[in-house]
């Protein structure tokens, strides 16, 4: 039986007149709920999808006629399949000088944003939608992006609700359809992979060997929450370094993976400058690495990596769902093995966050926090863990339950 629509926090942002322009665009991976979001935001306007071969043929062959025949306001899904229409959308927006004329979605972030930057500069507001967040699943109205401070903690406490089974969420993943329908987990992700390869990957590039591309994804999934070593990946998959870089860009462009940048400054001469790898859906990562049940995942060797991946994704969602681009997120590691899982930088001040799969972290678990103070201006920090309520570790550093994100 189909469940109710799960309200998406990004909908609040899309309603905000401060972001209103002639075009509203939402990017995100396939199946994250972009179309459903806009159907609920603007339910009474025409809805076209360029996955429809007939519509796509017309849009590409005669984009002027396509736009003339489909008057604004209108919602066009998978617009990256016919970027030719964007120039004609620009003409209509400039002519009418109205807000919210075109609502567009696409599952290929970089290509879509590039095309829009060229054709719709100054006329489009672009937002990213990831999978369902813990807040959305719990119908929690809290809207602030995560920040490990005591003031955030105090405000978050007012609505934060404990998660009954965090490993069920991690294993199931964040695709809305997994929560609005009764689906077989393994079949859902098998179908997801087939659709992804047939539509997104085939459009972005000819990968040549689809079986090796799947192997590439599996090898990356086995390395979540770790620094990306493409040389090792190339060896394990049996591909060249240029091929690996190309395939990695495909996964980034289609919102499958996220690379967290390293933090360094002119005082961190021993800092490592390699990004860390995360999958934007932990369910897909579990499927690719054959962790077929939550119990096997919970007790497996990758438990800590999956927990860290989940937390990073939830923090990313807290920013994207507030209409913010999370360009201020980093991690730190140096050649002395000092590491901090996440650093949030605001106005030149750093807020460190560590992620632990334990319930009672101590000061000994975060030795790099004090070192960070020696190389940069640092404010409060936190350890996100499996504790059931917040507690102070030492001055300015708290342990926070995962559901405080």
C-alpha positions in Angstrom: 0.0 0.0 0.0 1.4 3.4 -1.0 2.2 5.7 1.9 1.7 9.4 2.1 4.0 11.9 0.4 7.0 12.5 2.6 7.4 16.3 2.8 10.8 17.5 1.5 12.5 20.4 3.3 13.7 21.8 0.1 10.1 22.6 -0.7 10.3 25.4 1.9 13.2 27.0 0.0 11.5 26.7 -3.3 8.6 28.6 -1.9 10.8 31.4 -0.7 10.4 34.5 -2.8 14.0 35.4 -2.2 15.1 32.6 -4.5 12.4 33.2 -7.2 13.7 33.7 -10.7 12.3 32.9 -14.1 13.6 29.4 -13.9 13.8 27.0 -10.9 16.0 24.0 -11.4 16.4 21.0 -9.2 19.3 18.5 -9.7 20.0 15.2 -8.0 20.6 11.6 -8.6 17.9 9.4 -10.3 15.1 8.4 -7.9 15.8 11.0 -5.2 12.3 12.5 -5.6 12.9 15.6 -7.8 9.8 15.1 -9.9 7.6 14.2 -6.9 8.9 17.3 -5.1 7.9 19.7 -7.9 4.6 17.9 -8.6 3.7 18.7 -5.0 5.1 22.2 -5.1 3.2 23.2 -8.3 0.5 20.5 -8.8 -1.6 22.4 -11.3 0.9 23.0 -14.2 1.7 20.8 -17.2 4.3 18.1 -16.5 6.6 16.9 -19.3 9.5 14.4 -19.2 12.2 14.3 -21.7 12.7 10.6 -20.9 9.7 10.3 -23.3 11.4 9.6 -26.7 8.8 11.4 -28.7 9.0 14.6 -26.6 12.8 14.4 -26.6 12.9 14.1 -30.4 10.8 17.2 -30.8 12.8 19.2 -28.2 16.1 18.4 -29.9 14.9 18.6 -33.6 12.9 21.8 -33.2 13.4 23.4 -29.7 11.7 26.6 -30.7 8.5 24.8 -31.7 8.7 22.7 -28.5 8.8 25.8 -26.3 6.1 27.5 -28.4 3.8 24.5 -28.0 4.3 24.2 -24.3 3.5 27.5 -22.6 4.8 28.5 -19.2 4.3 27.9 -16.4 5.5 24.4 -17.0 7.5 21.6 -15.4 10.1 19.8 -17.6 11.8 16.7 -16.2 15.3 15.4 -17.2 16.0 18.6 -19.1 19.7 17.6 -19.6 18.5 15.3 -22.4 17.6 18.2 -24.6 19.8 21.3 -23.6 18.8 22.8 -27.0 15.6 24.2 -25.4 17.4 26.3 -22.8 18.2 29.1 -25.2 14.5 29.4 -26.1 13.5 29.3 -22.5 15.8 32.3 -22.0 14.0 34.1 -24.8 10.6 33.5 -23.1 11.8 34.5 -19.7 13.3 37.7 -21.0 10.1 38.5 -22.9 7.7 37.9 -20.0 10.0 39.1 -17.2 8.0 36.9 -14.7 9.1 34.6 -11.9 8.6 30.9 -11.7 7.9 30.3 -15.3 9.8 27.1 -15.8 10.5 24.3 -13.3 13.3 22.0 -14.5 14.9 18.9 -13.1 17.9 16.9 -14.2 19.9 13.9 -12.9 23.3 15.1 -14.3 24.4 17.9 -12.1 27.6 19.2 -13.7 26.3 19.1 -17.3 23.0 20.6 -16.4 24.6 23.4 -14.4 27.2 24.1 -17.2 24.4 24.3 -19.8 22.3 26.6 -17.6 25.3 28.8 -16.7 25.8 29.4 -20.5 22.1 29.8 -21.5 20.3 31.0 -18.4 22.8 33.1 -16.5 21.0 35.4 -14.0 17.7 33.8 -14.8 17.8 30.5 -12.9 18.0 29.3 -9.3 19.6 25.9 -9.0 19.1 23.6 -6.0 20.3 20.1 -5.3 18.1 17.3 -3.8 19.7 14.3 -2.1 17.8 11.3 -0.8 15.5 11.5 2.3 17.1 12.9 5.4 16.4 11.6 9.0 14.6 14.9 9.6 12.3 14.3 6.7 11.6 10.7 7.6 10.6 11.8 11.1 8.6 14.8 9.9 11.0 17.0 11.9 10.6 20.7 10.9 14.1 21.8 12.1 15.7 23.6 9.1 19.2 24.7 10.3 22.3 23.3 8.7 24.4 21.3 11.1 27.0 23.1 13.2 28.7 21.5 16.2 28.1 24.3 18.7 26.3 24.5 22.0 23.7 26.9 20.7 22.9 24.6 17.8 22.6 21.7 20.3 20.2 23.7 22.4 17.9 24.5 19.5 18.1 21.0 18.0 17.1 19.5 21.3 13.6 21.0 21.0 12.6 18.8 18.0 15.2 16.0 17.9 13.7 12.5 18.1 15.7 9.3 18.7 16.1 6.9 15.8 14.8 3.4 16.6 17.2 1.5 14.3 19.9 3.6 12.7 21.3 0.5 10.9 18.0 -0.1 9.2 18.2 3.4 7.7 21.9 3.0 6.7 21.2 -0.3 5.0 17.9 0.6 3.4 19.3 3.9 2.0 17.6 7.2 1.3 15.7 6.7 -1.9 12.1 7.8 -1.2 10.5 4.9 -3.0 12.0 2.6 -0.4 9.8 4.3 2.2 6.6 5.0 0.2 6.2 1.5 -1.2 6.7 -2.1 -0.2 9.7 -3.0 -2.2 12.3 -5.8 -2.2 15.6 -4.1 -1.3 17.9 -6.2 -3.6 15.5 -5.9 -6.6 15.1 -2.2 -6.2 18.9 -1.6 -6.3 19.4 -4.1 -9.1 16.8 -2.2 -11.2 18.3 1.1 -10.1 21.7 0.0 -11.5 20.2 -1.1 -14.8 18.3 2.2 -15.2 21.4 4.2 -14.2 23.6 2.4 -16.7 21.1 2.5 -19.5 20.1 6.2 -19.2 22.6 8.3 -17.3 25.9 6.5 -18.0 25.1 5.9 -21.7 24.2 9.6 -22.2 27.2 10.9 -20.4 29.8 8.8 -22.2 30.5 5.5 -23.9 32.2 3.6 -21.1 33.0 0.7 -23.4 32.9 -2.1 -20.9 29.8 -1.9 -18.7 30.8 -4.9 -16.6 34.1 -3.2 -15.8 32.2 0.0 -15.0 30.1 -2.0 -12.5 33.3 -3.4 -11.1 34.6 0.1 -10.8 31.6 1.1 -8.8 31.9 -1.9 -6.5 35.6 -1.2 -5.9 34.8 2.4 -5.0 31.9 1.3 -2.7 34.3 -0.9 -0.8 36.4 2.2 -0.1 33.7 4.6 1.2 34.9 7.0 4.0 38.5 6.5 2.9 40.9 8.6 1.0 40.6 8.0 -2.7 43.6 6.2 -4.2 42.9 5.9 -7.9 46.1 3.9 -8.5 44.8 1.1 -6.3 41.4 1.3 -7.9 42.9 1.1 -11.4 44.9 -2.0 -10.3 41.8 -3.7 -8.8 39.6 -3.0 -11.8 42.2 -3.4 -14.5 41.8 0.0 -16.2 44.0 2.9 -17.0 44.3 6.0 -14.8 42.7 8.3 -17.5 39.8 5.9 -17.7 39.4 5.8 -13.9 39.4 9.6 -13.8 36.7 9.8 -16.6 34.5 7.2 -14.9 34.9 9.0 -11.6 33.7 12.2 -13.2 30.6 10.3 -14.5 29.7 9.2 -11.0 30.2 12.7 -9.7 28.1 14.2 -12.5 25.3 11.9 -11.9 25.3 12.5 -8.1 26.3 9.0 -7.1 29.5 9.9 -5.2 30.8 12.9 -3.2 34.4 13.8 -2.7 35.2 15.6 0.5 38.1 18.0 0.1 41.1 18.0 2.4 41.7 21.0 4.7 45.1 22.7 4.5 46.7 26.1 4.9 50.1 27.6 4.8 50.8 26.2 8.3 49.9 22.6 7.4 53.0 21.5 5.4 52.4 17.9 6.3 48.7 17.8 5.4 47.5 15.2 2.9 45.7 16.7 -0.1 43.8 13.7 -1.3 39.9 13.8 -1.1 37.8 11.3 0.8 35.2 9.2 -1.0 31.5 8.9 0.0 28.5 7.4 -1.7 25.5 9.7 -1.6 23.2 6.8 -0.9 24.4 4.2 1.7 21.8 1.6 0.4 23.5 1.6 -3.0 26.9 1.3 -1.4 25.7 -1.7 0.6 24.2 -3.3 -2.5 27.4 -2.9 -4.4 29.5 -4.4 -1.6 27.0 -7.3 -1.0 26.0 -6.4 2.6 22.6 -7.9 2.0 21.1 -7.4 5.5 21.3 -4.7 8.1 22.5 -7.2 10.7 25.4 -8.3 8.6 26.3 -4.7 7.9 26.1 -3.7 11.6 28.5 -6.5 12.6 30.7 -6.3 9.6 34.2 -4.9 9.1 32.9 -1.9 7.3 30.5 -0.8 10.1 32.5 2.3 11.0 32.9 3.4 7.4 29.2 3.1 6.6 28.3 5.0 9.8 30.7 7.8 8.8 29.4 7.8 5.2 25.8 8.1 6.6 26.6 11.0 8.9 28.5 12.9 6.2 25.5 12.5 3.9 23.1 13.7 6.6 25.2 16.8 7.2 25.3 17.5 3.4 21.5 17.2 3.3 21.1 19.7 6.2 22.9 22.2 4.0 21.3 21.4 0.6 17.8 21.3 2.1 18.4 24.8 3.5 19.2 26.0 0.0 23.0 26.2 0.8 25.9 24.9 -1.3 28.2 23.1 1.2 31.4 24.5 -0.1 32.7 25.0 3.5 33.1 21.3 4.4 36.5 19.6 4.7 38.4 16.8 6.4 41.9 16.9 7.8 44.7 14.3 7.8 48.4 14.7 7.9 51.4 12.4 7.5 51.6 11.9 11.3 48.2 10.2 11.0 46.3 12.9 12.8 42.8 13.0 11.3 39.5 14.8 11.8 36.5 13.4 9.9 34.8 16.7 9.2 35.7 20.4 9.5 33.1 23.1 8.9 34.6 26.5 8.1 32.7 29.7 8.7 34.3 33.1 8.4 37.8 31.7 8.8 36.8 29.8 12.0 36.9 26.0 12.1 34.4 23.7 13.7 35.8 20.1 14.0 33.5 17.0 14.0 34.5 13.4 14.6 32.3 10.4 13.9 32.5 7.3 16.1 30.6 4.0 16.1 30.7 3.9 19.9 28.4 5.4 22.6 31.0 6.7 25.1 33.7 8.7 23.2 36.4 10.4 25.4 39.0 13.1 24.9 41.4 10.3 23.8 39.3 9.6 20.8 39.9 13.1 19.4 43.6 14.0 19.8 43.7 16.0 16.6 41.2 18.6 17.9 43.9 20.2 20.0 46.5 20.0 17.2 44.0 21.8 14.9 44.0 24.8 17.3 47.7 25.2 16.7 47.3 25.7 13.0 44.0 27.6 12.7 41.3 29.5 14.6 39.1 26.8 16.1 35.7 27.2 17.9 33.5 24.4 19.3 33.5 20.9 18.1 31.6 17.6 18.5 31.8 13.8 18.3 28.8 12.4 16.5 28.3 8.9 17.9 25.8 6.2 19.1 25.2 7.8 22.5 21.5 8.3 23.5 21.9 11.9 24.7 24.4 14.7 24.5 27.2 15.1 27.0 30.3 17.2 27.4 33.6 15.5 26.6 35.6 18.6 27.6 35.2 22.3 27.4 33.7 23.3 24.0 33.4 19.7 22.7 30.2 17.6 23.0 29.2 14.1 22.2 26.0 14.2 20.1 23.6 11.5 19.1 23.4 10.9 15.3 19.8 12.1 15.4 21.0 15.6 16.5 22.2 16.2 12.9 
